[in-house]
Amino acid sequence: MIRSSNRAFSTALFLKGDREVDVVKSDSLMEMDFATWEGRKCSEIQDLFPEELLLMNEHPENFEAKETKGETFHDMQGRLASFINKVLKQHAGQNILLVSHSITIKVLINYLRGGDLKYLWDGPDIHWASLHQVCFEEDKTKIFFEGEEISPL
């Protein structure tokens, strides 16, 4: 089973190759909704929303998106927790490939580690074309490797 955000769907199809596996789009894997920040340059966001940007980067657990009217990390973590728990129930014992975006993956991995958003930015950076391997057994989760970059062929 392969689950993908809409924007990462072509990557999911590429990874599927000729395997007989379903690729399913899921809104739960979409990027974070930045609302009024969408489409703006970083410099513009810094000028217009310095306090929120600081909270997002330095204290993600306190980022409330009041000015941006977008999604908070708490919102996103709730969305991803619901999604992963549902997928794990539906596909228990199966291999599942999730194809998504850096912040989405960062929030999901943080949730799997216990969910304290204070530590969201700890751990390795997530680069484009990076890979995580997570194993779910009974009531435990094991992260085998995290943020491993995939080298171009």
Buried (B, 14 or more C-beta within 10 A) or exposed (E): BBBBBEBBBEBBEEBBEEEEBEBEBBEBBBBBBBEBBEEBEEEEBEEBBEEBBEBBEEEBEBBEBEBBEBBBBBBBBBBBBEBBEEBBEEEEEEEBBBBBBBBBBBBBBBBBBEBEBEEBBEBBEBEEEBBBEBEBEEEEBEEEEBBBEEEEE
